[in-house]
Amino acid sequence: MTLSLFNPIFQDKEKVEAPHALARLLSALYAVDYMSLLEADIATGISQVAFYDRLSKGFPYFDIPILSEILKRIGFNQLLTPFSKNNEAIIYSRNADSHILLADCIFDFILNVSADIRVDEFPQHISRRKMLAEIRRLLSEDDAISESKNIDGIRDKAIGILNTGINKIKLKKRNAKHSAHIHGRERDIIVVGSEHKASLKDIYSGIITMALIENIVFDVALSFPGEKRTYVESIASVLRSRLKKNKLFYDADFQAQLARPNLDLLLQKIYNKNSKLVVIFLCSEYSTKEWCGLEWRAIRDVIKRKEDLRLMFIRLDSVDVDGVLSIDGYIDAGTFSYTEIAEFILERARLLRCQMV
């Protein structure tokens, strides 16, 4: 209807492409309006429409083909049928603890599979194909209860199937540690003493990762008060699985090296110079905690040098933090899930890497 208002203008045959261009523009504008007014998401899993579909940036966690395959193989294939008789019961139970437990279990399963096949190393369509193949290998449809009126029974069985799949991945990783491929050939385990066993790969990787923290340049560093550790840990776990080793500074991962004198100077160096992207979790506690104040001083010096792209604000509440103005942009933690926030952080980290190339 809106496009028809422009018909008199498009009578000129020389402007044959104009109606198509305007139609695309109107479609985009209506989509943006729809998304902003209704706070809606379209879980397409297609990165090209991320302009109005923020869930598509959460690959593989909100990918329709991947989620559909998992649901089918854990006994919830009725969710894939719009008019299934069990859908109403499932919807009514979505806030129950057991339902949240299942959602967390699905997330953990996807997290383990994506880390195992290293989805970041491949284009999205190849990663999806690899993940679907791995899901089919790990989850047997024969184990699922597909025809049952007992939603709790299906859910409990589904959690068991997913945990079995996760255990298969962990077992595969443990078995991989008992052999190493050197020059394309498998070698035996090196046995040191009667109980300690390690592969050459373990030894070499240990030497590489035993770097002094002051010599590491991190892709991402997290600055937050201890009161918010549980929340930040959820984000850190996603980042840890997607970034290479020693590319995330999350204090709990470096406890041995942080147990030293002059820790204040070390932290200032990490946040001021040795991190490409610093993510600050703004909240009432951040403005009152001593160690956050020390980190914030180093971070404000980054602002002084006009290196704004190195900083990213995540706001956990509406309390003002000295030095943060109303004109400063931030991500509202109350609007997005922690997986979405982790994806935003990874997106910024990728942008910084592209700029540095």
Protein Blocks (a to p, Z undefined) as FASTA:
>chain_A
ZZmmmmmmmmpmklmmmmmmmmmmmmmmmmmmmmmmnopacdehpaklmmmomklmmpck
lgfklmmmmmmmnopammmpmklcklmmmmmmmmpmklmmmmmmmmmmmmmmmmmnomml
pcfklmmmmmmmmmmmmpcfklpcfbdcblklmmmmmmmmmmmmmmmmmmmmmmmmmpcc
eehiacddddehjkbccdfklmmmmmmmmccfklpccfbdcdddfklmmmmmmmmmmmmm
mmcehiaccfklmmmmmmcghklmmmmmmmmmmpfbdcddddfklmmpmklmmmmmmmmm
mmmnopmklpccddfbfcdcehiafkbccddfklpcfklmmmmmmmmmmmmmmmmZZ
